[in-house]
Amino acid sequence: MPHPRPSSPRRRVPPLPLAVWFFSALTVSAQPIGSHRVQSLAPYVPSPQNVVEEMLIASGLKPGETLYDLGSGDGRIVVTAVQKFKAKAVGVEISERLVRLANDNIRNAGVAERAKIVTGHLLEVDLSDADVVTLYLLTTSNEQLKPNLEKYLKPGARVVSHDFQIPGWKPATVTRVVAHNREHTIYVYRMPAR
Ligand SMILES: C[S@@+](CC[C@H](N)C(=O)[O-])C[C@H]1O[C@@H](n2cnc3c(N)ncnc32)[C@H](O)[C@@H]1O
């Protein structure tokens, strides 16, 4: 006779940002860049600022190193990398509206000498001078990006992914951070010697 299960607390409804993420992930589409259309690999959902800072701490980003944020949104990772970690930073973004917003944020933060945003497709970027690459995409997008990471990144470079793993890679560290009422996961991967 099976034991009756103890009554369990009611499951919490997912907090709003997670639900927004889920539904908007279903609607990613193609975006125009100049005269051609490029596949959108993730909807725009900014990383909370405390998650950004934990991502950069977890990456071990050092002064003078170069960071790329692939899908850079409003530029908050780029700005924080320069302002707080004294790095150089490049954002790559498909949305011209977000490129304009990020450029305003870079100017307002006074970090324009060491930060730039490129309008473009994140699968078409030469990452050979990157020490750190940050991602907040989707697992399927990380899968698409993986061959480029393996092609371009130098040994010792770190890839930091917010919430979505890179399929088939083993993270060096996994850190959990609470923001906006939910737990965020930060995966750090380190490129091995060739
Ligand atoms: C979840 S947001 C992350 C924004 C920022 N990295 C952060 O963590 O706050 C994903 C971003 O990727 C951009 N994006 C989606 N597909 C892209 C593509 N093919 N090339 C460049 N950017 C892309 C979106 O416009 C969006 O700004």
The ligand as an SDF file (V2000), in Angstrom:
LIG
                    3D

 27 29  0  0  0  0  0  0  0  0999 V2000
   18.3290   38.5450  -24.0110 C   0  0  0  0  0  0  0  0  0  0  0  0
   18.9310   39.9810  -24.8270 S   0  0  0  0  0  0  0  0  0  0  0  0
   20.4730   40.2110  -23.9640 C   0  0  0  0  0  0  0  0  0  0  0  0
   20.9390   41.6690  -23.9150 C   0  0  0  0  0  0  0  0  0  0  0  0
   22.2280   41.8800  -23.1270 C   0  0  0  0  0  0  0  0  0  0  0  0
   23.2910   41.0100  -23.6020 N   0  0  0  0  0  0  0  0  0  0  0  0
   21.9950   41.6390  -21.6660 C   0  0  0  0  0  0  0  0  0  0  0  0
   22.3790   40.5500  -21.1750 O   0  0  0  0  0  0  0  0  0  0  0  0
   21.4120   42.5110  -21.0140 O   0  0  0  0  0  0  0  0  0  0  0  0
   19.4430   39.3010  -26.4200 C   0  0  0  0  0  0  0  0  0  0  0  0
   19.8570   40.3480  -27.4130 C   0  0  0  0  0  0  0  0  0  0  0  0
   20.3540   39.7040  -28.5860 O   0  0  0  0  0  0  0  0  0  0  0  0
   19.9800   40.4790  -29.7080 C   0  0  0  0  0  0  0  0  0  0  0  0
   20.0490   39.6010  -30.8970 N   0  0  0  0  0  0  0  0  0  0  0  0
   19.1860   38.6020  -31.2430 C   0  0  0  0  0  0  0  0  0  0  0  0
   19.5780   38.0050  -32.3760 N   0  0  0  0  0  0  0  0  0  0  0  0
   20.7260   38.6280  -32.7690 C   0  0  0  0  0  0  0  0  0  0  0  0
   21.6030   38.4330  -33.8800 C   0  0  0  0  0  0  0  0  0  0  0  0
   21.3820   37.5100  -34.8150 N   0  0  0  0  0  0  0  0  0  0  0  0
   22.7110   39.2320  -33.9610 N   0  0  0  0  0  0  0  0  0  0  0  0
   22.9320   40.1960  -33.0190 C   0  0  0  0  0  0  0  0  0  0  0  0
   22.1220   40.4300  -31.9550 N   0  0  0  0  0  0  0  0  0  0  0  0
   21.0240   39.6380  -31.8160 C   0  0  0  0  0  0  0  0  0  0  0  0
   18.5750   40.9330  -29.3510 C   0  0  0  0  0  0  0  0  0  0  0  0
   18.1610   42.0410  -30.1410 O   0  0  0  0  0  0  0  0  0  0  0  0
   18.7370   41.2620  -27.8720 C   0  0  0  0  0  0  0  0  0  0  0  0
   19.1160   42.5920  -27.6780 O   0  0  0  0  0  0  0  0  0  0  0  0
  1  2  1  0
  2  3  1  0
  2 10  1  0
  3  4  1  0
  4  5  1  0
  5  6  1  0
  5  7  1  0
  7  8  2  0
  7  9  1  0
 10 11  1  0
 11 12  1  0
 11 26  1  0
 12 13  1  0
 13 14  1  0
 13 24  1  0
 14 15  1  0
 14 23  1  0
 15 16  2  0
 16 17  1  0
 17 18  1  0
 17 23  2  0
 18 19  1  0
 18 20  2  0
 20 21  1  0
 21 22  2  0
 22 23  1  0
 24 25  1  0
 24 26  1  0
 26 27  1  0
M  CHG  2   2   1   9  -1
M  END
$$$$
